Amino acid sequence: MLRDHLEAMKAEFPTLSLRENVPWREVTSLKAGGDIPALAEPPDDIVLARLIRFCRKRRIPILLLGNGSNLIGSDRDSELLVIRLNRGNFIRICFADGRIIAGAGVRLKDFARACLERGFGGLAPLIGIPGRIGGMLRMNAGANGASISDHLYELCGFGPNGESWSLLKEEVAWEYRHASLPPDTVITAAIFKLPPASANEQQLIADELKKRSERQPKGFNAGCFFRNPGKESAGKLIDEAGCKGLTVGDAAVSDLHANFILNLGHATEKDISDLMILIRQRVAAYSGIYLRPEVCFASAEALENFYAAVPAPRVALTEDSPLYGVLKNIGCELVRPGEPADLIPTGVLPPETLTERACAAWLRDLVSHKK
Ligand SMILES: Cc1cc2nc3c(=O)[nH]c(=O)nc-3n(C[C@H](O)[C@H](O)[C@H](O)COP(=O)(O)OP(=O)(O)OC[C@H]3O[C@@H](n4cnc5c(N)ncnc54)[C@H](O)[C@@H]3O)c2cc1C
């Protein structure tokens, strides 16, 4: 049990801030979930590295918390030690030789403001994303065709054994809301090379904030809940499938933007995930596309339950197949040839246009004929 190790943790790390039974409500924008058993805030890299090793040795699972703007807290009494980097160097910004070093705990809005004061720009398209640098890099957060990795030069942190690492931007594959970093990687800082601010940078920022306030719902939320399947908009699909206004308990699909789920007050993790399941079901029935979450679950079990509740077709395929990318986008579970599958598309190809919608409809027909 995590709680059995907390006294030893306090004794070994006197400078660590350690709070027990912290409500997920207090540290996430969605404000769902019960209590975090323990929230640790290390003062610096040295304590962080030692804390990671301490947890590894005692098999205590850890979860990094940024600004909690893309995270669904857990209802269950978990064994997680949640670590937040919001002290000391983790929230510092340094300017040196045209490069900008930001700690993982720096909020984007503070980063953008400090950069603008020094004459750096290029962040306007991202303004309004309520993340911290570490969480944003982990998610490769983005908007308006730009992403946080665009002006990145290098990032660094610790691996699961507390070993330090650093990687140039080019050494990581930066994809749509995904960075190819191993799951247990902790990001501690990043170096950016930003372009000079344009003459109308302030105006671009103001325009972006205005656009967001008009298009995004107010209230407790975690941004977009589902990934866009390829070029399709998840919000549009959810709307077309008739999900606007759906509710489960205190969780509701926003009327303004269908890819936003709102916590109307006291939504639990279960309310949120049951509503997500309902949306996946309806969109799959309507289009054949199986939406995948963009938000992160603090509980791995909740994510497993979500996928198990509405399983996507298993398709056996090699990675060099022309269908691989599009089938992945529409949420199919891709398995290697020879593994159990609902479909082995040998010889048959969908209509010449490989759009996500066309491919999903084609696949749905094939699977239903097979049944
Ligand atoms: C109103 C609103 C609007 C939004 N708009 C957008 C948008 O336009 N585009 C967009 O991409 N997102 C958007 N989001 C979602 C969210 O802001 C982003 O995903 C953001 O990158 C999350 O950063 P965070 O610091 O809050 O991370 P968290 O939510 O705290 O964590 C997200 C993930 O990153 C991991 N993580 C956090 N810190 C670290 C670290 N230091 N090292 C390793 N892993 C870490 C966490 O474990 C978790 O898996 C929006 C959210 C809200 C509430």
Ligand as a Chemical Component Dictionary entry (heavy atoms), coordinates in Angstrom:
data_LIG
# 
_chem_comp.id                   LIG 
_chem_comp.type                 NON-POLYMER 
_chem_comp.pdbx_formal_charge   0 
_chem_comp.three_letter_code    LIG 
# 
loop_
_chem_comp_atom.comp_id 
_chem_comp_atom.atom_id 
_chem_comp_atom.alt_atom_id 
_chem_comp_atom.type_symbol 
_chem_comp_atom.charge 
_chem_comp_atom.model_Cartn_x 
_chem_comp_atom.model_Cartn_y 
_chem_comp_atom.model_Cartn_z 
_chem_comp_atom.pdbx_ordinal 
LIG C1  C1  C 0 -10.669 24.948 -21.971 1  
LIG C2  C2  C 0 -9.617  24.004 -22.514 2  
LIG C3  C3  C 0 -9.141  24.188 -23.798 3  
LIG C4  C4  C 0 -8.181  23.324 -24.336 4  
LIG N1  N1  N 0 -7.730  23.536 -25.598 5  
LIG C5  C5  C 0 -6.786  22.727 -26.099 6  
LIG C6  C6  C 0 -6.270  22.940 -27.425 7  
LIG O1  O1  O 0 -6.670  23.846 -28.142 8  
LIG N2  N2  N 0 -5.321  22.093 -27.878 9  
LIG C7  C7  C 0 -4.828  21.078 -27.122 10 
LIG O2  O2  O 0 -3.945  20.350 -27.587 11 
LIG N3  N3  N 0 -5.299  20.849 -25.870 12 
LIG C8  C8  C 0 -6.245  21.646 -25.350 13 
LIG N4  N4  N 0 -6.715  21.414 -24.092 14 
LIG C9  C9  C 0 -6.234  20.251 -23.319 15 
LIG C10 C10 C 0 -5.001  20.538 -22.436 16 
LIG O3  O3  O 0 -4.938  21.884 -22.080 17 
LIG C11 C11 C 0 -3.726  20.123 -23.141 18 
LIG O4  O4  O 0 -3.733  18.742 -23.430 19 
LIG C12 C12 C 0 -2.464  20.410 -22.310 20 
LIG O5  O5  O 0 -1.349  20.022 -23.056 21 
LIG C13 C13 C 0 -2.423  19.648 -21.003 22 
LIG O6  O6  O 0 -1.403  20.191 -20.221 23 
LIG P1  P1  P 0 -1.443  20.055 -18.644 24 
LIG O7  O7  O 0 -0.206  20.694 -18.109 25 
LIG O8  O8  O 0 -2.715  20.527 -18.100 26 
LIG O9  O9  O 0 -1.320  18.465 -18.509 27 
LIG P2  P2  P 0 -2.158  17.482 -17.565 28 
LIG O10 O10 O 0 -3.591  17.519 -17.953 29 
LIG O11 O11 O 0 -1.835  17.728 -16.144 30 
LIG O12 O12 O 0 -1.536  16.093 -18.022 31 
LIG C14 C14 C 0 -1.712  15.618 -19.328 32 
LIG C15 C15 C 0 -0.800  14.397 -19.528 33 
LIG O13 O13 O 0 0.559   14.798 -19.502 34 
LIG C16 C16 C 0 1.263   14.085 -18.490 35 
LIG N5  N5  N 0 2.236   15.021 -17.917 36 
LIG C17 C17 C 0 1.993   16.207 -17.327 37 
LIG N6  N6  N 0 3.156   16.800 -16.958 38 
LIG C18 C18 C 0 4.156   15.962 -17.324 39 
LIG C19 C19 C 0 5.575   15.993 -17.221 40 
LIG N7  N7  N 0 6.226   17.026 -16.638 41 
LIG N8  N8  N 0 6.283   14.955 -17.692 42 
LIG C20 C20 C 0 5.647   13.897 -18.269 43 
LIG N9  N9  N 0 4.306   13.791 -18.397 44 
LIG C21 C21 C 0 3.568   14.819 -17.936 45 
LIG C22 C22 C 0 0.199   13.658 -17.492 46 
LIG O14 O14 O 0 0.600   12.538 -16.747 47 
LIG C23 C23 C 0 -0.954  13.345 -18.431 48 
LIG O15 O15 O 0 -0.758  12.079 -19.017 49 
LIG C24 C24 C 0 -7.675  22.269 -23.538 50 
LIG C25 C25 C 0 -8.161  22.092 -22.232 51 
LIG C26 C26 C 0 -9.124  22.955 -21.728 52 
LIG C27 C27 C 0 -9.615  22.760 -20.319 53 
# 
loop_
_chem_comp_bond.comp_id 
_chem_comp_bond.atom_id_1 
_chem_comp_bond.atom_id_2 
_chem_comp_bond.value_order 
_chem_comp_bond.pdbx_ordinal 
LIG C1  C2  SING 1  
LIG C2  C3  SING 2  
LIG C2  C26 DOUB 3  
LIG C3  C4  DOUB 4  
LIG C4  N1  SING 5  
LIG C4  C24 SING 6  
LIG N1  C5  DOUB 7  
LIG C5  C6  SING 8  
LIG C5  C8  SING 9  
LIG C6  O1  DOUB 10 
LIG C6  N2  SING 11 
LIG N2  C7  SING 12 
LIG C7  O2  DOUB 13 
LIG C7  N3  SING 14 
LIG N3  C8  DOUB 15 
LIG C8  N4  SING 16 
LIG N4  C9  SING 17 
LIG N4  C24 SING 18 
LIG C9  C10 SING 19 
LIG C10 O3  SING 20 
LIG C10 C11 SING 21 
LIG C11 O4  SING 22 
LIG C11 C12 SING 23 
LIG C12 O5  SING 24 
LIG C12 C13 SING 25 
LIG C13 O6  SING 26 
LIG O6  P1  SING 27 
LIG P1  O7  DOUB 28 
LIG P1  O8  SING 29 
LIG P1  O9  SING 30 
LIG O9  P2  SING 31 
LIG P2  O10 DOUB 32 
LIG P2  O11 SING 33 
LIG P2  O12 SING 34 
LIG O12 C14 SING 35 
LIG C14 C15 SING 36 
LIG C15 O13 SING 37 
LIG C15 C23 SING 38 
LIG O13 C16 SING 39 
LIG C16 N5  SING 40 
LIG C16 C22 SING 41 
LIG N5  C17 SING 42 
LIG N5  C21 SING 43 
LIG C17 N6  DOUB 44 
LIG N6  C18 SING 45 
LIG C18 C19 SING 46 
LIG C18 C21 DOUB 47 
LIG C19 N7  SING 48 
LIG C19 N8  DOUB 49 
LIG N8  C20 SING 50 
LIG C20 N9  DOUB 51 
LIG N9  C21 SING 52 
LIG C22 O14 SING 53 
LIG C22 C23 SING 54 
LIG C23 O15 SING 55 
LIG C24 C25 DOUB 56 
LIG C25 C26 SING 57 
LIG C26 C27 SING 58 
# 
